[in-house]
Every structure is written in structure tokens, then in C-alpha cells.
Amino acid sequence: MAGRRKVSDHSRGVFRIYESAIDDISWPWWRGAPGFSQRFTGTLADGNSTIAGLSQLSRDNVHWDDDPKITYRRKRWQSWTPVTRSDA
């Protein structure tokens, strides 16, 4: 599992750094912060075009509450359609 960092920057001025890893099956990310720790484990599906999972929040690093379910989908690009031109 390869380790990475994920940075979250919101328009309201919140800046967070998450530890992250990914392999052929899952993508977990997490951050430990006093009073506001978060974690997520997503499972890859649909030929690795979808990652779906549940995030969790802990205020004491012992009890974890379910946070929103998250689904990431890879944007499917449309292929270029050839344009034909007829000068009659």
C-alpha cells in the first residue's frame, strides 16, 4: 500500500492534512487531531472508476461516529466525434 498525503482546503479557511494510502482494493485516509479526528476507507469498484465508503469522526480517539457516506466517481470523458464537412 503506497503512502500519500491528502490536503483539504476549504473556502471557509479550513486547512487539513490527511494521511492516505491506496492499493488494488481500498483507499483509506485519516487524520488525528485533538477533538476532531477523522478516517475513511473506500472500496474500489466498477473497474476502479468508483470509490465508495463511509467516513467517521471521533472527538476522543476512542469512540467513532459515522459521518457522511462518500462516493468518488471518475469522470468519463466523451470521445471526440469526427466532424465531416461537405462543400456542395
Secondary structure by P-SEA (a helix, b strand, c coil): cbbbbbbbbcccbbbbbbbbcccccbbbbbbbcccbbbbbbbbbcccccbbbbbbbbbccccbbbbcbbbbbbcbbbbcccbbbbbcc
